[in-house]
């Protein structure tokens, strides 16, 4: 499954590896073929979407800025 109105490069299909739930926001770690993607979403959305470890999901990435620092 993919969403055709969004560029395919911005979609990563994967499975939820871990959910770190907070009172307002939660971190959702998604294991994808490209690597681990972490999303910070509201805890309410985690419950509304019934997200669970092992759920198959699509991570959509929208970045307006990427910072780089030299090591």
SULNORWO-V346058 format. One record per residue. N is the residue number from 0. RES is the residue in three letters. PHI is phi in degrees with one decimal (* if undefined). PSI is psi in radians with two decimals (none if undefined). OMEGA is omega as a letter, one per 30 degrees, with the letter a starting at -180 (* if undefined). Layout:
n = [N;N]
res = [RES;RES]
phi = [PHI;PHI]
psi = [PSI;PSI]
omega = [OMEGA;OMEGA]
This chain:
n = [0;1;2;3;4;5;6;7;8;9;10;11;12;13;14;15;16;17;18;19;20;21;22;23;24;25;26;27;28;29;30;31;32;33;34;35;36;37;38;39;40;41;42;43;44;45;46;47;48;49;50;51;52;53;54;55;56;57;58;59;60;61;62;63;64;65;66;67;68;69;70]
res = [UNK;UNK;UNK;UNK;UNK;UNK;UNK;UNK;UNK;UNK;UNK;UNK;UNK;UNK;UNK;UNK;UNK;UNK;UNK;UNK;UNK;UNK;UNK;UNK;UNK;UNK;UNK;UNK;UNK;UNK;UNK;UNK;UNK;UNK;UNK;UNK;UNK;UNK;UNK;UNK;UNK;UNK;UNK;UNK;UNK;UNK;UNK;UNK;UNK;UNK;UNK;UNK;UNK;UNK;UNK;UNK;UNK;UNK;UNK;UNK;UNK;UNK;UNK;UNK;UNK;UNK;UNK;UNK;UNK;UNK;UNK]
phi = [*;-145.9;-102.3;-69.1;-79.7;-115.9;-53.5;-59.6;-67.6;-98.6;-121.7;-130.3;-81.5;-169.6;-122.2;-69.3;-94.6;-156.7;-126.2;-106.8;-89.5;-114.8;-66.5;-118.7;-122.6;-131.9;-98.7;-118.7;-93.0;-118.4;-85.9;-123.9;-58.8;-84.8;126.8;-83.7;-117.1;-111.9;-117.0;-107.3;-131.1;-66.5;-63.1;-60.3;-66.2;-57.4;-71.4;-61.6;-84.5;54.8;-73.9;-141.7;-56.6;96.5;-63.8;-85.0;-141.0;-118.7;-94.1;-102.8;-112.4;-130.9;-117.7;-101.4;-154.0;-129.0;-100.0;-130.1;-123.0;-80.7;-89.2]
psi = [2.39;2.83;1.99;-0.40;-0.08;2.39;2.32;-0.49;-0.30;0.18;2.32;2.00;2.40;-2.98;2.51;2.19;-0.67;2.56;2.12;1.80;2.28;3.06;-0.53;-0.82;2.73;2.64;2.27;2.00;2.19;2.15;2.10;2.88;-0.46;-0.15;-2.95;2.27;2.26;2.28;2.41;1.97;2.92;2.57;-0.58;-0.70;-0.65;-0.79;-0.77;-0.67;-0.09;0.79;2.40;2.71;2.29;-0.24;2.42;2.27;2.98;2.21;2.19;2.27;2.21;1.88;2.24;-0.21;2.41;2.16;2.54;2.35;2.44;2.36;none]
omega = [l;l;a;a;l;a;a;l;a;a;l;l;l;l;l;a;a;l;l;a;l;a;a;l;l;l;l;l;a;l;a;l;a;a;a;l;l;l;l;a;l;l;l;l;l;a;a;l;a;l;l;l;a;l;l;a;l;l;l;a;l;a;l;a;l;l;l;l;l;l;*]
